Amino acid sequence: MERKVSGNSISSMIGERLHVCSGCNELIKEQWLLEAAEKFWHENCLKCSSCEGPLAKMSDTFYAKADLLLCKRDYFSYQLIDKR
């Protein structure tokens, strides 16, 4: 079976689409994957850029700022720093 590589995904000739995790660069073979900041992630690989907490387990919401993925607490901490 021929495979074509493009960006963060691998498409096969039979139409299946596998994604590469942006955190660990491994194929995502699980039934569920996360898409955040236009990238794909294993649930355990999507982490806050500041505290490294698992974003999927912390909340349904995360924040993006200056190429960082942040939990709510760290996002608002950065907001306070920016206002000084």
C-alpha positions, 0 to 999 in steps of 0.5 A: 500500500502506498502512503503519501506524507503531508504535514502532520497527517499520512493519507493512504490510497484506500482513503484512511487518514492517520495523524501524527501527534504534534507532542511526541511525533508518533502516529495516533492509533487510538480511536480518539485524538485531539485537535488544537491550534491546527495540530493533532495530539494524543490526549496525554501529549496536549499539555500546558506550555507553562505548567505542563499539566494535561490540558484535556484532563484539566478543562474543556477549554485551553488558551493560545497565546504567542504560540503557547497552549495554556491552561486557564490559570497560566493564561490569566497569569500571562495576562497580568504580566502583559498589563504591567 
